[in-house]
Amino acid sequence: VSSSHLQLAAFALGTVGWILCTISMGVVEWRVWHVDNTTIISSGIAWVGIWKVCFISYLHVSPGYKEQFCHKLSGYESSIPDEIYAAQGLLLIAMFMGLLGLTATIFALRNVYMGITHKTLITPFFLMGGFFYVFAGLCVLIPVSWNFYSVTHNQSIAFPPSYYMPSSPAAQEAGAAIPIGIVAVILLLLSGTFSLSYRFPVTANTITK
């Protein structure tokens, strides 16, 4: 048990990182657009996420939406940039990989705290958990950094007319999802490093014999 304190911390950090990864995937504020034309986008601010685009409108622009209008990003729209589609796929992979990492770490910690001293039931699972954590962290890092690059360079998106969005904003800034994703990356990579650093104690083998 005394040899697995870092791995217990890895489980805690990995859990928080996985939760933040899931939150960032669902948050619509990836890119915050400031627009000059407020005819439809009444507040002058639109939120571009990886699954949908939303803005506040005081016009009845769509059935069922009186104030907040959201349009789901269709996979068939060729105008949607690659960084958004990459974020959709990579964050789903990251969520799955993070879940596998948590499962492997839980199994290894369970064996440690139950007093099981078989190396094959502990070390490989800590290593697998570490690999899954690191892989998940990298899967989050790519879309977060790619979208942040697009924001800093004020890149435009040629939305179809049905989206009620201009092709380019007057200015844009990073939304809440990007810093959440950055924290998730840090926690997942830390948890992966801690899990991969596990070394099975020699004393445990001696006791077993």
Backbone as CSV, one residue per row, in Angstrom:
resi,resn,N_x,N_y,N_z,CA_x,CA_y,CA_z,C_x,C_y,C_z
1,VAL,0.826,-1.203,0.000,0.000,0.000,0.000,0.865,1.260,0.000
2,SER,1.961,1.243,0.763,2.825,2.426,0.863,3.512,2.743,-0.454
3,SER,3.571,1.792,-1.374,4.249,2.021,-2.659,3.304,2.580,-3.724
4,SER,2.025,2.754,-3.392,1.050,3.147,-4.416,0.372,4.475,-4.105
5,HIS,1.012,5.323,-3.316,0.408,6.623,-3.006,0.276,7.492,-4.259
6,LEU,1.318,7.476,-5.098,1.258,8.257,-6.334,0.151,7.750,-7.249
7,GLN,-0.052,6.442,-7.252,-1.080,5.867,-8.118,-2.481,6.199,-7.602
8,LEU,-2.617,6.333,-6.283,-3.890,6.781,-5.725,-4.156,8.231,-6.133
9,ALA,-3.096,9.040,-6.110,-3.225,10.424,-6.594,-3.535,10.442,-8.083
10,ALA,-2.949,9.504,-8.825,-3.222,9.416,-10.264,-4.693,9.131,-10.522
11,PHE,-5.266,8.272,-9.690,-6.694,7.967,-9.846,-7.542,9.206,-9.587
12,ALA,-7.189,9.954,-8.543,-7.953,11.169,-8.219,-7.817,12.205,-9.330
13,LEU,-6.587,12.443,-9.785,-6.371,13.414,-10.854,-7.013,12.965,-12.159
14,GLY,-6.897,11.665,-12.445,-7.493,11.138,-13.665,-9.004,11.254,-13.667
15,THR,-9.609,11.054,-12.493,-11.065,11.191,-12.396,-11.506,12.612,-12.690
16,VAL,-10.819,13.582,-12.075,-11.162,14.990,-12.310,-10.889,15.366,-13.764
17,GLY,-9.754,14.900,-14.305,-9.427,15.196,-15.695,-10.437,14.625,-16.656
18,TRP,-10.897,13.404,-16.394,-11.901,12.772,-17.254,-13.232,13.526,-17.182
19,ILE,-13.609,13.964,-15.994,-14.838,14.740,-15.840,-14.735,16.059,-16.611
20,LEU,-13.596,16.735,-16.492,-13.401,18.009,-17.204,-13.389,17.797,-18.714
21,CYS,-12.825,16.689,-19.155,-12.848,16.355,-20.579,-14.281,16.212,-21.077
22,THR,-15.096,15.522,-20.293,-16.504,15.337,-20.651,-17.244,16.667,-20.653
23,ILE,-16.947,17.515,-19.666,-17.603,18.831,-19.595,-17.231,19.684,-20.804
24,SER,-15.949,19.709,-21.148,-15.510,20.530,-22.278,-16.153,20.076,-23.579
25,MET,-16.407,18.785,-23.692,-17.033,18.273,-24.901,-18.474,18.759,-25.027
26,GLY,-19.153,18.946,-23.896,-20.549,19.356,-23.933,-20.764,20.852,-23.916
27,VAL,-19.737,21.608,-23.512,-19.876,23.060,-23.444,-19.855,23.648,-24.844
28,VAL,-20.771,24.567,-25.133,-20.863,25.150,-26.471,-19.871,26.291,-26.667
29,GLU,-19.366,26.878,-25.588,-18.482,28.039,-25.702,-17.035,27.631,-25.985
30,TRP,-16.780,27.111,-27.181,-15.410,26.863,-27.611,-14.820,28.128,-28.221
31,ARG,-15.594,28.758,-29.095,-15.165,29.991,-29.734,-16.284,31.016,-29.582
32,VAL,-15.965,32.156,-29.026,-16.948,33.218,-28.814,-16.771,34.257,-29.914
33,TRP,-17.819,34.404,-30.728,-17.778,35.344,-31.845,-18.475,36.637,-31.462
34,HIS,-17.845,37.766,-31.770,-18.460,39.080,-31.629,-18.800,39.582,-33.029
35,VAL,-20.077,39.836,-33.272,-20.527,40.238,-34.604,-21.083,41.661,-34.560
36,ASP,-20.965,42.340,-35.699,-21.447,43.721,-35.790,-22.938,43.794,-36.076
37,ASN,-23.431,42.878,-36.907,-24.845,42.890,-37.302,-25.680,42.211,-36.213
38,THR,-26.512,42.988,-35.532,-27.339,42.448,-34.440,-28.802,42.305,-34.832
39,THR,-29.069,42.218,-36.125,-30.450,42.063,-36.589,-31.047,40.756,-36.086
40,ILE,-30.295,39.687,-36.210,-30.760,38.381,-35.734,-30.022,38.004,-34.450
41,ILE,-28.698,38.175,-34.447,-27.909,37.887,-33.247,-27.999,39.123,-32.356
42,SER,-29.033,39.173,-31.553,-29.396,40.404,-30.844,-28.331,40.869,-29.866
43,SER,-27.681,39.946,-29.203,-26.673,40.323,-28.208,-25.335,40.665,-28.849
44,GLY,-25.183,40.345,-30.124,-23.908,40.577,-30.795,-22.856,39.537,-30.486
45,ILE,-23.246,38.488,-29.773,-22.314,37.423,-29.400,-22.896,36.074,-29.809
46,ALA,-22.083,35.256,-30.447,-22.478,33.894,-30.814,-21.439,32.923,-30.277
47,TRP,-21.887,31.732,-29.939,-20.991,30.709,-29.396,-20.864,29.568,-30.393
48,VAL,-19.645,29.262,-30.754,-19.367,28.179,-31.695,-18.773,27.021,-30.917
49,GLY,-19.515,25.940,-30.830,-19.027,24.745,-30.147,-18.615,23.693,-31.147
50,ILE,-18.373,22.494,-30.674,-18.008,21.416,-31.592,-19.220,20.607,-32.020
51,TRP,-20.352,20.823,-31.363,-21.572,20.108,-31.728,-22.668,21.033,-32.236
52,LYS,-22.627,22.299,-31.839,-23.678,23.216,-32.255,-23.214,24.659,-32.159
53,VAL,-23.983,25.529,-32.789,-23.756,26.978,-32.766,-24.976,27.618,-32.126
54,CYS,-24.754,28.521,-31.177,-25.870,29.142,-30.460,-25.684,30.649,-30.367
55,PHE,-26.803,31.358,-30.287,-26.784,32.789,-30.016,-28.144,33.200,-29.473
56,ILE,-28.183,34.360,-28.851,-29.418,34.914,-28.311,-30.060,35.790,-29.380
57,SER,-31.352,35.561,-29.622,-32.074,36.362,-30.608,-33.445,36.701,-30.067
58,TYR,-33.847,37.929,-30.296,-35.180,38.364,-29.884,-36.192,38.201,-31.014
59,LEU,-35.740,37.630,-32.137,-36.627,37.315,-33.247,-36.980,35.837,-33.195
60,HIS,-38.139,35.534,-33.722,-38.563,34.134,-33.758,-37.955,33.502,-35.012
61,VAL,-36.704,33.064,-34.891,-35.982,32.598,-36.070,-36.216,31.128,-36.378
62,SER,-36.754,30.393,-35.442,-36.997,28.978,-35.679,-38.095,28.497,-34.748
63,PRO,-38.938,27.582,-35.203,-40.008,27.063,-34.345,-39.448,26.448,-33.073
64,GLY,-39.983,26.840,-31.941,-39.546,26.306,-30.660,-38.440,27.104,-30.008
65,TYR,-37.870,28.063,-30.704,-36.798,28.883,-30.145,-37.214,30.352,-30.203
66,LYS,-37.421,30.945,-29.070,-37.839,32.340,-29.025,-36.680,33.270,-28.679
67,GLU,-35.784,32.811,-27.829,-34.672,33.673,-27.445,-33.324,33.060,-27.803
68,GLN,-33.098,31.813,-27.409,-31.819,31.187,-27.753,-32.003,30.277,-28.957
69,PHE,-31.229,30.559,-29.979,-31.287,29.753,-31.193,-30.030,28.909,-31.291
70,CYS,-30.182,27.616,-31.470,-29.049,26.707,-31.619,-29.217,25.880,-32.884
71,HIS,-28.135,25.688,-33.570,-28.154,24.869,-34.773,-27.080,23.800,-34.642
72,LYS,-27.471,22.552,-34.762,-26.505,21.460,-34.651,-25.602,21.455,-35.870
73,LEU,-24.321,21.218,-35.621,-23.354,21.155,-36.705,-23.479,19.818,-37.410
74,SER,-23.867,19.862,-38.651,-24.101,18.644,-39.414,-22.792,18.097,-39.954
75,GLY,-22.668,16.788,-39.927,-21.479,16.150,-40.460,-21.390,16.198,-41.975
76,TYR,-22.469,16.634,-42.607,-22.491,16.694,-44.063,-22.146,18.083,-44.595
77,GLU,-21.915,19.033,-43.710,-21.588,20.385,-44.130,-20.078,20.489,-44.390
78,SER,-19.710,20.653,-45.642,-18.291,20.726,-45.996,-17.649,22.028,-45.545
79,SER,-18.482,23.024,-45.221,-17.940,24.323,-44.818,-17.437,24.344,-43.377
80,ILE,-17.848,23.372,-42.575,-17.404,23.318,-41.183,-15.926,22.946,-41.156
81,PRO,-15.090,23.695,-40.437,-13.639,23.460,-40.473,-13.227,22.130,-39.850
82,ASP,-12.047,21.693,-40.258,-11.547,20.385,-39.819,-11.328,20.320,-38.317
83,GLU,-10.942,21.454,-37.702,-10.644,21.406,-36.264,-11.880,21.080,-35.430
84,ILE,-13.062,21.407,-35.945,-14.293,21.095,-35.217,-14.605,19.609,-35.325
85,TYR,-14.479,19.065,-36.539,-14.717,17.629,-36.703,-13.664,16.806,-35.958
86,ALA,-12.417,17.283,-35.971,-11.366,16.573,-35.231,-11.670,16.577,-33.744
87,ALA,-12.179,17.704,-33.240,-12.514,17.792,-31.817,-13.624,16.808,-31.461
88,GLN,-14.609,16.663,-32.334,-15.698,15.722,-32.061,-15.164,14.303,-31.883
89,GLY,-14.350,13.861,-32.836,-13.846,12.493,-32.774,-12.830,12.272,-31.672
90,LEU,-11.890,13.195,-31.535,-10.818,13.008,-30.562,-11.321,13.088,-29.120
91,LEU,-12.303,13.955,-28.862,-12.823,14.047,-27.497,-13.646,12.817,-27.128
92,LEU,-14.329,12.239,-28.098,-15.032,10.975,-27.830,-14.035,9.868,-27.518
93,ILE,-12.933,9.830,-28.275,-11.879,8.842,-28.006,-11.261,9.088,-26.634
94,ALA,-11.010,10.358,-26.315,-10.416,10.700,-25.021,-11.318,10.275,-23.867
95,MET,-12.612,10.489,-24.017,-13.537,10.100,-22.966,-13.511,8.582,-22.753
96,PHE,-13.453,7.836,-23.856,-13.415,6.375,-23.765,-12.085,5.895,-23.180
97,MET,-10.977,6.490,-23.645,-9.664,6.108,-23.137,-9.520,6.451,-21.647
98,GLY,-10.035,7.613,-21.260,-9.995,7.984,-19.852,-10.777,7.017,-18.986
99,LEU,-11.907,6.560,-19.496,-12.713,5.589,-18.755,-11.970,4.270,-18.603
100,LEU,-11.273,3.849,-19.652,-10.464,2.630,-19.561,-9.330,2.808,-18.556
101,GLY,-8.728,3.999,-18.544,-7.664,4.270,-17.579,-8.160,4.201,-16.148
102,LEU,-9.327,4.778,-15.911,-9.911,4.723,-14.566,-10.212,3.284,-14.162
103,THR,-10.741,2.511,-15.099,-11.080,1.114,-14.798,-9.837,0.309,-14.433
104,ALA,-8.777,0.469,-15.229,-7.532,-0.263,-14.960,-6.923,0.153,-13.620
105,THR,-6.951,1.451,-13.327,-6.383,1.937,-12.064,-7.190,1.456,-10.868
106,ILE,-8.498,1.469,-10.994,-9.364,0.982,-9.906,-9.070,-0.484,-9.611
107,PHE,-8.909,-1.285,-10.674,-8.644,-2.711,-10.480,-7.304,-2.914,-9.769
108,ALA,-6.286,-2.166,-10.190,-4.970,-2.308,-9.561,-5.002,-1.844,-8.108
109,LEU,-5.633,-0.720,-7.837,-5.726,-0.228,-6.462,-6.531,-1.179,-5.590
110,ARG,-7.556,-1.762,-6.146,-8.356,-2.742,-5.389,-7.475,-3.900,-4.945
111,ASN,-6.640,-4.392,-5.851,-5.758,-5.511,-5.500,-4.736,-5.099,-4.443
112,VAL,-4.216,-3.861,-4.565,-3.234,-3.378,-3.594,-3.839,-3.303,-2.200
113,TYR,-5.011,-2.700,-2.103,-5.608,-2.471,-0.782,-6.278,-3.726,-0.214
114,MET,-6.460,-4.744,-1.053,-6.967,-6.022,-0.540,-5.827,-6.950,-0.140
115,GLY,-4.601,-6.466,-0.316,-3.452,-7.264,0.105,-3.006,-8.305,-0.891
116,ILE,-3.477,-8.234,-2.126,-3.042,-9.180,-3.160,-1.647,-8.786,-3.619
117,THR,-0.700,-9.704,-3.537,0.701,-9.376,-3.806,1.216,-9.998,-5.100
118,HIS,0.314,-10.370,-6.000,0.744,-10.907,-7.293,1.056,-9.750,-8.231
119,LYS,2.292,-9.721,-8.680,2.738,-8.609,-9.534,1.916,-8.497,-10.806
120,THR,1.514,-9.621,-11.367,0.774,-9.609,-12.635,-0.636,-9.030,-12.489
121,LEU,-1.126,-8.917,-11.257,-2.464,-8.355,-11.038,-2.408,-6.887,-10.625
122,ILE,-1.210,-6.334,-10.559,-1.083,-4.931,-10.121,-0.324,-4.094,-11.147
123,THR,0.953,-4.434,-11.381,1.808,-3.605,-12.234,1.262,-3.408,-13.645
124,PRO,0.837,-4.478,-14.360,0.351,-4.257,-15.733,-0.863,-3.331,-15.795
125,PHE,-1.703,-3.376,-14.782,-2.907,-2.545,-14.804,-2.604,-1.083,-14.503
126,PHE,-1.615,-0.843,-13.638,-1.166,0.537,-13.433,-0.548,1.092,-14.721
127,LEU,0.233,0.253,-15.403,0.863,0.695,-16.646,-0.178,0.932,-17.739
128,MET,-1.161,0.050,-17.830,-2.231,0.251,-18.806,-3.012,1.517,-18.506
129,GLY,-3.310,1.725,-17.208,-4.015,2.933,-16.816,-3.238,4.179,-17.193
130,GLY,-1.912,4.148,-16.953,-1.075,5.287,-17.319,-1.074,5.540,-18.809
131,PHE,-1.000,4.481,-19.597,-1.030,4.637,-21.058,-2.350,5.249,-21.516
132,PHE,-3.446,4.757,-20.969,-4.757,5.287,-21.360,-4.905,6.755,-20.952
133,TYR,-4.406,7.110,-19.791,-4.472,8.509,-19.344,-3.691,9.423,-20.287
134,VAL,-2.459,9.015,-20.606,-1.625,9.839,-21.484,-2.260,9.965,-22.864
135,PHE,-2.763,8.859,-23.375,-3.393,8.876,-24.702,-4.620,9.783,-24.695
136,ALA,-5.412,9.704,-23.627,-6.584,10.566,-23.503,-6.177,12.029,-23.432
137,GLY,-5.114,12.319,-22.670,-4.639,13.696,-22.560,-4.209,14.257,-23.899
138,LEU,-3.523,13.444,-24.704,-3.087,13.899,-26.025,-4.278,14.100,-26.959
139,CYS,-5.284,13.263,-26.811,-6.491,13.407,-27.633,-7.252,14.686,-27.300
140,VAL,-7.129,15.151,-26.077,-7.752,16.433,-25.698,-6.873,17.595,-26.131
141,LEU,-5.560,17.420,-26.017,-4.621,18.499,-26.327,-4.726,18.949,-27.781
142,ILE,-4.874,17.999,-28.701,-4.886,18.347,-30.128,-6.051,19.274,-30.479
143,PRO,-7.315,18.907,-30.173,-8.407,19.823,-30.536,-8.391,21.137,-29.770
144,VAL,-7.957,21.099,-28.511,-7.917,22.333,-27.724,-6.910,23.314,-28.323
145,SER,-5.703,22.836,-28.621,-4.679,23.715,-29.183,-5.036,24.146,-30.602
146,TRP,-5.655,23.255,-31.380,-6.027,23.571,-32.757,-7.104,24.656,-32.785
147,ASN,-8.108,24.510,-31.956,-9.173,25.518,-31.908,-8.666,26.827,-31.315
148,PHE,-7.768,26.745,-30.341,-7.196,27.972,-29.785,-6.384,28.718,-30.848
149,TYR,-5.680,27.978,-31.684,-4.948,28.588,-32.799,-5.918,29.301,-33.738
150,SER,-7.051,28.674,-34.040,-8.044,29.282,-34.921,-8.605,30.561,-34.315
151,VAL,-8.781,30.568,-32.996,-9.304,31.754,-32.320,-8.289,32.891,-32.379
152,THR,-7.041,32.596,-32.063,-6.024,33.647,-32.023,-5.756,34.247,-33.403
153,HIS,-6.031,33.473,-34.469,-5.840,33.974,-35.824,-7.157,34.452,-36.441
154,ASN,-8.216,34.507,-35.607,-9.519,35.031,-36.027,-9.986,34.400,-37.342
155,GLN,-9.874,33.095,-37.414,-10.265,32.400,-38.635,-11.778,32.367,-38.778
156,SER,-12.243,32.479,-40.020,-13.678,32.527,-40.310,-14.213,31.134,-40.633
157,ILE,-15.536,31.014,-40.607,-16.220,29.769,-40.956,-17.366,30.128,-41.894
158,ALA,-17.398,29.517,-43.047,-18.447,29.810,-44.032,-19.708,29.015,-43.698
159,PHE,-20.459,29.488,-42.701,-21.676,28.797,-42.301,-22.736,28.870,-43.408
160,PRO,-23.550,27.832,-43.573,-24.671,27.899,-44.504,-25.694,28.947,-44.053
161,PRO,-26.506,29.477,-44.956,-27.496,30.508,-44.596,-28.460,30.077,-43.491
162,SER,-28.748,28.779,-43.414,-29.701,28.305,-42.408,-29.185,28.462,-40.981
163,TYR,-27.882,28.694,-40.817,-27.312,28.853,-39.489,-27.512,30.263,-38.932
164,TYR,-27.878,31.221,-39.807,-28.035,32.627,-39.405,-26.755,33.209,-38.818
165,MET,-25.622,32.718,-39.281,-24.320,33.157,-38.764,-23.536,33.853,-39.864
166,PRO,-22.825,34.934,-39.546,-21.936,35.553,-40.537,-20.759,34.636,-40.833
167,SER,-20.124,34.838,-41.970,-18.994,33.986,-42.340,-17.744,34.296,-41.524
168,SER,-17.672,35.507,-40.993,-16.518,35.873,-40.170,-16.956,36.852,-39.083
169,PRO,-16.354,36.763,-37.910,-16.712,37.673,-36.820,-15.906,38.963,-36.875
170,ALA,-16.383,39.966,-36.198,-15.582,41.176,-36.032,-14.377,40.877,-35.149
171,ALA,-14.573,40.021,-34.183,-13.499,39.547,-33.304,-13.972,38.259,-32.652
172,GLN,-13.052,37.483,-32.169,-13.425,36.262,-31.452,-12.427,36.001,-30.344
173,GLU,-12.879,35.236,-29.381,-12.037,34.900,-28.231,-12.308,33.463,-27.816
174,ALA,-11.386,32.923,-27.055,-11.541,31.543,-26.580,-12.654,31.462,-25.553
175,GLY,-13.513,30.475,-25.709,-14.597,30.272,-24.767,-14.171,29.432,-23.581
176,ALA,-15.118,29.156,-22.691,-14.819,28.441,-21.443,-14.324,27.021,-21.685
177,ALA,-14.726,26.415,-22.806,-14.357,25.022,-23.049,-12.850,24.847,-23.211
178,ILE,-12.170,25.849,-23.743,-10.729,25.714,-24.002,-9.914,25.682,-22.703
179,PRO,-10.095,26.620,-21.763,-9.355,26.481,-20.492,-9.741,25.230,-19.718
180,ILE,-11.006,24.821,-19.800,-11.410,23.566,-19.148,-10.649,22.401,-19.764
181,GLY,-10.530,22.411,-21.096,-9.791,21.356,-21.779,-8.317,21.370,-21.424
182,ILE,-7.732,22.563,-21.265,-6.315,22.659,-20.898,-6.068,22.040,-19.522
183,VAL,-6.941,22.346,-18.573,-6.806,21.761,-17.232,-6.965,20.243,-17.309
184,ALA,-7.908,19.773,-18.136,-8.108,18.330,-18.304,-6.847,17.670,-18.846
185,VAL,-6.201,18.318,-19.811,-4.956,17.782,-20.380,-3.886,17.654,-19.304
186,ILE,-3.701,18.704,-18.514,-2.674,18.692,-17.464,-2.935,17.566,-16.461
187,LEU,-4.184,17.438,-16.030,-4.503,16.414,-15.032,-4.355,15.009,-15.602
188,LEU,-4.776,14.798,-16.839,-4.672,13.474,-17.445,-3.215,13.083,-17.671
189,LEU,-2.393,14.029,-18.114,-0.976,13.721,-18.324,-0.259,13.479,-16.999
190,LEU,-0.612,14.240,-15.974,-0.031,13.996,-14.653,-0.422,12.624,-14.121
191,SER,-1.703,12.290,-14.238,-2.159,10.985,-13.745,-1.499,9.856,-14.519
192,GLY,-1.298,10.060,-15.831,-0.605,9.049,-16.624,0.842,8.875,-16.189
193,THR,1.513,9.989,-15.930,2.904,9.938,-15.462,3.013,9.227,-14.117
194,PHE,2.105,9.540,-13.217,2.125,8.890,-11.900,1.864,7.388,-12.011
195,SER,0.928,7.013,-12.858,0.610,5.586,-13.011,1.767,4.831,-13.641
196,LEU,2.399,5.437,-14.645,3.515,4.768,-15.320,4.759,4.668,-14.442
197,SER,4.835,5.478,-13.401,6.013,5.466,-12.524,5.953,4.376,-11.458
198,TYR,4.900,3.576,-11.455,4.760,2.559,-10.399,5.841,1.493,-10.527
199,ARG,6.423,1.142,-9.405,7.405,0.056,-9.332,6.974,-0.915,-8.246
200,PHE,6.844,-2.177,-8.622,6.413,-3.194,-7.668,7.495,-3.386,-6.613
201,PRO,7.163,-3.286,-5.321,8.189,-3.390,-4.265,8.780,-4.776,-4.171
202,VAL,10.081,-4.832,-3.962,10.785,-6.104,-3.834,10.342,-6.848,-2.589
203,THR,10.013,-6.110,-1.527,9.609,-6.737,-0.269,8.346,-7.542,-0.429
204,ALA,7.476,-7.117,-1.345,6.227,-7.852,-1.546,6.512,-9.234,-2.122
205,ASN,7.517,-9.310,-3.038,7.863,-10.609,-3.583,8.447,-11.526,-2.505
206,THR,9.238,-10.954,-1.613,9.840,-11.732,-0.541,8.781,-12.299,0.384
207,ILE,7.782,-11.472,0.716,6.697,-11.926,1.587,5.909,-13.039,0.933
208,THR,5.682,-12.914,-0.369,4.918,-13.925,-1.077,5.634,-15.265,-1.032
209,LYS,6.960,-15.211,-1.255,7.712,-16.468,-1.194,7.688,-17.065,0.213
